[in-house]
């Protein structure tokens, strides 16, 4: 995700929109990467559907550009194709400066 420091000329609401756009692009890239792994492993949508116990049409919808599958579904897909998903959650620099956001650990 792009750093907020790369958007110094944007207003607060524009920065929020840019951050949302970046998050969305990251999500789409993750789905695309999973599809690539499925194809590299020689699996068809039918193969995956059989493993996930869903229809091929559901797999197809999940793989579409504008899909928004639940995280649980993404994890099941990744497991079925032998992939691993690593996630990192951080507080955006801009948000911390504006709201003094701190997370107690």
C-alpha positions in Angstrom: 0.0 0.0 0.0 1.3 3.5 -0.8 2.5 5.6 2.0 0.5 8.6 2.9 3.7 10.6 2.6 3.4 10.1 -1.1 0.1 12.1 -1.1 1.1 15.4 0.7 -0.9 17.5 -1.7 -4.2 15.8 -0.9 -6.9 16.8 1.5 -7.8 14.5 4.4 -10.9 13.1 2.5 -8.8 12.6 -0.6 -6.2 10.7 1.4 -8.9 8.4 2.8 -10.2 7.7 -0.7 -6.7 7.0 -1.9 -6.1 4.6 1.0 -9.4 2.8 0.3 -8.4 2.5 -3.4 -5.0 1.1 -2.4 -6.6 -1.4 -0.1 -9.0 -2.5 -2.8 -6.2 -2.9 -5.3 -4.3 -5.0 -2.8 -7.4 -7.3 -2.3 -7.8 -7.7 -6.1 -4.1 -8.6 -6.4 -4.4 -11.2 -3.8 -7.3 -12.9 -5.6 -5.4 -12.6 -8.9 -2.3 -14.3 -7.2 -4.5 -17.1 -5.9 -5.9 -17.7 -9.4 -2.4 -17.7 -10.9 -1.4 -20.4 -8.3 -4.4 -22.5 -9.2 -3.6 -22.3 -12.9 0.2 -23.0 -12.3 -0.8 -26.1 -10.3 -2.9 -27.3 -13.3 -6.2 -27.1 -11.4 -9.4 -26.2 -13.2 -12.2 -24.3 -11.6 -14.1 -27.6 -11.6 -11.2 -29.2 -9.6 -11.3 -26.4 -7.0 -15.1 -26.5 -6.8 -14.9 -30.2 -6.0 -12.4 -29.6 -3.2 -14.4 -26.6 -1.8 -17.7 -28.4 -2.2 -19.2 -25.6 -4.2 -20.2 -25.1 -7.9 -17.8 -24.2 -10.6 -19.9 -21.1 -11.1 -19.3 -20.0 -7.5 -15.5 -20.4 -8.1 -15.8 -18.4 -11.3 -17.7 -15.6 -9.5 -15.1 -15.5 -6.8 -12.3 -15.2 -9.3 -13.8 -12.2 -11.1 -12.2 -8.8 -11.0 -15.0 -7.2 -9.0 -15.6 -10.1 -6.5 -15.6 -9.5 -2.8 -15.3 -12.9 -1.2 -15.3 -13.2 2.6 -11.9 -13.7 4.2 -12.9 -17.2 5.3 -13.6 -18.1 1.6 -10.2 -16.7 0.6 -8.5 -18.8 3.2 -10.3 -22.0 2.1 -9.4 -21.2 -1.5 -5.7 -20.7 -0.6 -5.7 -23.9 1.4 -7.2 -25.8 -1.5 -4.6 -24.7 -3.9 -1.7 -25.1 -1.4 -1.1 -21.4 -1.0 -0.3 -19.4 2.1 -1.6 -15.9 2.8 0.4 -13.5 5.0 -1.3 -10.4 6.3 0.0 -7.3 8.0 -2.1 -4.7 9.7 -0.6 -1.3 10.5 -1.9 2.1 11.4 -1.5 4.6 8.6 0.9 7.4 9.3 -1.7 10.1 8.4 -4.3 8.6 10.8 -1.9 8.4 13.7 -0.9 12.1 13.2 -4.5 13.2 13.0 -6.0 11.2 15.8 -3.1 10.2 18.0 -4.1 6.6 17.4 -2.1 4.1 19.5 -2.9 0.5 19.9 -2.1 -1.1 23.3 -0.5 -4.5 22.9 
